Amino acid sequence: MGKKKRGHPDVEEILARPWCYYCERDFEDLKLLISHQKAKHFKCDRCGRRLNTAGGLSVHMNQVHKESLSHVENALPNRQGLDVEIFGMEGIPEDVVQQHNQRIIQNFYQAQADRYAATGNPPPGQGGKNPPKKLKIENPDDIKKRLAEHRARMAAHKAAGGAPTHTPPVGAPDGQSPAQSASPGTFNSPFPPPGGQYAGFPPQGAPGFSPPPQYPQGGFNYPPSNLPSRPGSNLPAPSGLPPRPGQPGFPGYSPNASTVDELVASASGQQGDHIDQMIRDLERGEAPARTGESAALASAEEPAPEKKSKKDKDKNVRMVYDDELSPEERMALMPRYAFVPQAQAA
Amino acid sequence: MAPTTQFELAQPPNDAVSSLVFAPDAPSRLLASSWDKNLYLYDTLTTSESGDAEDGSGVSHGTLLRTYEHRAPILDVCFGADDNEAFTAGMDWEVRRVDLESGEQTTVSKHTAPVRRVVYSKAHSLLISASWDSTLHIHNPTNPSLTPLTIPLPGKPHAMAASPSKVIVAMTSRLVHIYDLGTLAGALESQSGEAPAPWQQRESSLKFLTRAVAAMPSDGGYATSSIEGRVAVEWFDASAESQARKYAFKCHRQTDNAAAAGVTDVVYPVNALAFHPVHGNTFASAGGDATVALWDAEAKRRMKVYQKFADSIAAVAFSTDGRFLAVAVCPGFETGMEDYSGEGRTKIVIRELGENEARGKGAK
């Protein structure tokens, strides 16, 4: 899927444009450049004849008008010399080419950065900088993973016989949501690969999670084994393994879900409240994050044009002369120029 | 640098030039008024005509025919009825008539403050002087028996220009008064002593102090410039559609990227304006940025910017046949006021214009 270029050519295209040595203007093609040079820089002042090069013009001036050409017309101050023979793109000294390219590249990236700053759009191919979108896409997976994890912890907790742990079930989502909002772009990073969760082991390196001493036991208490101990289970299924279609709170999950789904589902059976809460938290946490972000974006956008207009306004205009008194009047005040009528009368 | 197309006059004034004017008939006769209290009369072409092929750097161009010393710095000069009559506006409050042939000076009028500008209308035989005493004095030099007319102005005049039928006076507080020359002549003739009301009163299109005014030779309108790098073109016709045509543009500015605070726009005053006598839509503007630009008033285009000169441009003038452009270069007196001296750095550059150099391309 080739992306549509919205009038912003890339840097190679700009660099490839022919440009005029004398005035640094760039052109669509070489023909235009050459005609520009003939019209602007190699045109005879006297008869309007357009020559091909500055040298040609010099010879023409000499022979036809008996005059000598001192500089190239309409050229930048440091490019007026006749010593370089320029025709189109030919004859431009290497260092000038380098300078020009550097300037183009610099301008290009500056313009690009300005554009991104002005529009708030991320540079193409760097969508990762746009967190809300990605969050949305990965949500189901994340929920699943987190649910699985949560459930595993719950299982471990249950297996430990309700012994007080450092990580109460509700604490899990709470403890993780800051991490999530802190680095939404790397949403997955705090979680171990799914394989780890199958075993029911809690993530070892999960931030904010201090492994409780009863984990070894928790590990042995593989989900099926602790299923019977679920007192709140209101479903006749003997184990959590068969899929339970129509499970409230999970309408989106297909019945033939993977083990994780089943785990999620089964976990939700007994702790629907927690999970609902968690989902709600998640949604809420995400929504504010998004609105917060867009607000931040908007606020970033608002000052931007303001700054721009301000920049335009006071673009550091420095007036050489700013006075209601004319320069002549000020001159007239100087003793050197002042006229004293008394002196004349005397 | 370029030998024949552009050259410096030999023996330039010793201090800043206040005004340049070409004679109404001879295209090589140039008057320059200076702050050094002298009026300079040049023949711009004497050497370039004789020296044809040999353009050695040793050849000096133009001849200083004569100087006319005044009591005080001369702020403006204009030619009178012919090539041998000139009027000067002096810091000594006087308007003088100078007979360029004999060198005889006669005081025409006395103001109560320095006289800033003088214009002469040949068609109406009127001499108008504008002084910082906020008055215009109207004379008929051909009929000295008439009591001069004094017109009070609401502000200090800084610029004045005459078109074939009008005279435009630009004052402080952005005031612009346009007087009808016929009316002025009539009022002078009638000797009633009553000052005629201005034909039009306008507010300048420019927000800053007006620096120069030039009238279109076509009698269609005029251009004004301000100290804030801007030029406005307006039309006399007060109808809505004519007024809608007026415009203003920025010019004589330089962007200075070196400043730490980012891009700085350095704005120079536009010191002088002059319309081309033949290609009436073309006018030249000269600024404190040491450049002279040619503009097409009708097409609203810039036609040419000349090579930067060494110093600020104080005055420009086209010769009557439109072939030459005189440019007065001297250090700008906007800066370093305290011990200003244009000595040694004052130059008058004459540029011979190419055939089509000043011809507008026409509105596109």
Boltz contact constraints between the chains, C-beta under 6 A:
constraints:
  - contact:
      token1: [A, 45]
      token2: [B, 354]
      max_distance: 6.0
  - contact:
      token1: [A, 46]
      token2: [B, 354]
      max_distance: 6.0
  - contact:
      token1: [A, 48]
      token2: [B, 356]
      max_distance: 6.0
  - contact:
      token1: [A, 66]
      token2: [B, 53]
      max_distance: 6.0
  - contact:
      token1: [A, 67]
      token2: [B, 4]
      max_distance: 6.0
  - contact:
      token1: [A, 70]
      token2: [B, 1]
      max_distance: 6.0
  - contact:
      token1: [A, 70]
      token2: [B, 2]
      max_distance: 6.0
  - contact:
      token1: [A, 315]
      token2: [B, 265]
      max_distance: 6.0
  - contact:
      token1: [A, 316]
      token2: [B, 261]
      max_distance: 6.0
  - contact:
      token1: [A, 316]
      token2: [B, 264]
      max_distance: 6.0
  - contact:
      token1: [A, 317]
      token2: [B, 265]
      max_distance: 6.0
  - contact:
      token1: [A, 317]
      token2: [B, 267]
      max_distance: 6.0
  - contact:
      token1: [A, 318]
      token2: [B, 264]
      max_distance: 6.0
  - contact:
      token1: [A, 318]
      token2: [B, 266]
      max_distance: 6.0
  - contact:
      token1: [A, 319]
      token2: [B, 228]
      max_distance: 6.0
  - contact:
      token1: [A, 319]
      token2: [B, 267]
      max_distance: 6.0
  - contact:
      token1: [A, 320]
      token2: [B, 268]
      max_distance: 6.0
  - contact:
      token1: [A, 320]
      token2: [B, 288]
      max_distance: 6.0
  - contact:
      token1: [A, 320]
      token2: [B, 334]
      max_distance: 6.0
  - contact:
      token1: [A, 321]
      token2: [B, 227]
      max_distance: 6.0
  - contact:
      token1: [A, 321]
      token2: [B, 269]
      max_distance: 6.0
  - contact:
      token1: [A, 321]
      token2: [B, 334]
      max_distance: 6.0
  - contact:
      token1: [A, 324]
      token2: [B, 209]
      max_distance: 6.0
  - contact:
      token1: [A, 326]
      token2: [B, 158]
      max_distance: 6.0
  - contact:
      token1: [A, 327]
      token2: [B, 333]
      max_distance: 6.0
  - contact:
      token1: [A, 327]
      token2: [B, 334]
      max_distance: 6.0
  - contact:
      token1: [A, 330]
      token2: [B, 337]
      max_distance: 6.0
  - contact:
      token1: [A, 331]
      token2: [B, 333]
      max_distance: 6.0
  - contact:
      token1: [A, 332]
      token2: [B, 114]
      max_distance: 6.0
  - contact:
      token1: [A, 337]
      token2: [B, 35]
      max_distance: 6.0
  - contact:
      token1: [A, 337]
      token2: [B, 73]
      max_distance: 6.0
  - contact:
      token1: [A, 339]
      token2: [B, 72]
      max_distance: 6.0
  - contact:
      token1: [A, 339]
      token2: [B, 91]
      max_distance: 6.0
  - contact:
      token1: [A, 339]
      token2: [B, 92]
      max_distance: 6.0
